Amino acid sequence: MTFRLGRRQFLMGTSALMAAGAAGLTPAFAQGATMRLIFWGGQSRADRTYGVTDLFDAATGNKIEGEFLAWNDYWPKLATQTAGGNAPDIIQMDYRYIVEYAKRNAIAPLDEFVGGALKLDGFDEDQLEGGKVDGKLYGISLGANSVATLVNTVAFEEAGVEAPTNDWTYDDLMTKGEAFAKANIRNGMKMMADGSYSEPMLDNWLRQKGLALYTADGKLGFGADEMVEWFNMWKTFRDAGVIVSPDSQALDTGPLETTMLVSGKAALMPSNSNQLVGFQALVPDKLDMVGYPRLAAGVGGGHYRKPSMFFSVAETSANKEAAAQFLTFFISDPEAAKILGVERGIPCLPQTRDVVAPTLDEANQIALNFVANLGDLLGPLPPPPPAAAGEIDLSLLRVIGQEVSFGARTPEDAGPYFVSEATAILERAS
């Protein structure tokens, strides 16, 4: 099956494709540099990434030494390396952390290389803007994606419960989850993982209420009442047995192998569209994806197409220009595109999308179609999170969420406490 996704269908506002890019011409590269690359992800992502670094080595004579870690391990190691002045040359960066790393001068602005070593003709404009901090370009988006709920379709068939669609609601989570639990398949598999301390799920839920996780000026976009409601909603699901137990959820330590979907403890899991490929490689059952639940029928706007991740260049790198050349190769080389597919999201260059589309397997096609057809689920891209957003996610939301799930805190206590502590963290970082 051939699938062609044009610019207008995928994203609006993209500039015209330059003739050299349309012709598939590859820029000349400097030779002789050895650079370090660090990224988060599983083995599937690593295999694809190293396939491209091998191509780059062969084409340019530049060497890339790569290292990958699980998400939870990645950020502490990167922070340690950065603080020690030993950051890798090329850093996989996330939307929630790019402001923090840019403002600490840990990553370098790339503007001086645009048009030279860094070729961005025709790059989707919204994805380009997503990599800017205070008007300067600090990250090159490796693909557009959206939050998504991964679905084990075979488990739903076994349970005799209709799998959710993009129209499903939080009420459906309860009713379907109760029917799923009653079916008692696979030694008590639950319908869904616990999303109570998933920052993307909280963000999506707030956006549907017309609120925001963070405001444009870096403050919380919600209050204690919303957090009490949020924790109470998930407590209701937990008490009803429609989501996994606290003991089970605690086993998810970051690697894909420990997640509730891969371990077979849940048939649904909040994730991102680009991660379907990695999960499908680990799950024998056929997976699909739908949006996050709606607050009510017809309510949308919680999703957005965000840069799935960026490549940034360390401020301390002695090979910034060669690193920028690698970024160009990674996003535009046709053979690299065939290796990468859409595992990191939908490519941001039209000519790269045209190369990739005919090569996609079923899982990649599902991911591409999902991001391209969000419909009324889609809302605007929010401003980049403030510098302390990562700390609030890792050290506060996850800790308090676990405390509520194990009964160490009530939702009524956890809501105000979360808002108070998050506000203090933001004020300290400002």
Summary of the structure (lengths in Angstrom):
residues: 430
radius of gyration: 21.3
end to end distance: 51.1
largest distance: 62.6
contacts: 1476
relative contact order: 0.19
helix: 46%
strand: 15%
